[in-house]
Amino acid sequence: MRGHAARPTHPLAMTPTIWAAAATGALVVLVLLHLHARVTRALRDRAAEGRATAHALGALAERLDAVDRAQAGLDRLATGVTDLHAVLSDKQTRGAWGEAQLEAILADALPAGTWTRQTTLSNGRRPDALISMPGAPVPVDAKFPLEAWRAMRADPEDRAARTRFRADLRGHVRAVAERYVAAPETADGALLFLPSEAIHAELHTSHGDIAAEAGRLGVWIVGPATCMAVLTTLRMVLRDHHLAARTADLRAAVGALVTEVEAVAARTGRLAAHLDRARRDCDGIGAAAERAVRAAERMREPVLEAEPEIRPAPRIVR
């Protein structure tokens, strides 16, 4: 047989096996790309979830920290309430607490030097404060008994506690009137300071007869707010008294000034008279000096002597 030349192979002219292998490889690549996309998306989702989880955990930690701080505040409040209960349970400590509260109000409402604390009166009694007022000082008491009040607040239906509260209130009002209302050494009334507005409201709401009796005895019952109002009024009275005293001093000073001005006016009149006489004397001296000058000038003029008269010689008769 005659030999034939070999035909060149076209690049796309592949066998079915090669086509199958290429298709398989492409499919694998597509699967891998799909898996990569899914894995990437899952990782992004997990990262977002992780950030959200971290943010939620941070917010939770902040809330837990706030809860811890609130719990610490409640613990301190519970301690403070316990301490306050202990203060109100002990008579001596309770009195010191009422005095401290009263002193704080006095310091805020009145000028320094217008009140004193624990001043002994002539009868040996020592009010918690003494307010200096025109005429006589006003005593203030701050040792109100609170045992019956606390029992009544704990059990509003406790009739025995309410009866004891009325008895304590009336007895303390009478004691303040007997100890501190000692005119003319003190004013004809005293202040009874209650450390709570609730007690003051209970007094005027349910025990008006005792409040009326206190008014007749010259005991003015005040709470923290009403005490500030009363002290503000007393401060205005002190200011008016001070202004009146200053006005009297000013009037006295003006009177003395008028007297001095009148004396100066009298001296000025006498001085004017002396100056007038001196002026007239000066005028006379000036006129005399002018006359003396004219006389002197006349004396300086030359004086001409009269010529002797020449008489003819007498004739001799022979």
Summary of the structure (lengths in Angstrom):
residues: 318
radius of gyration: 59.1
end to end distance: 244.4
largest distance: 244.4
contacts: 736
relative contact order: 0.05
helix: 69%
strand: 6%
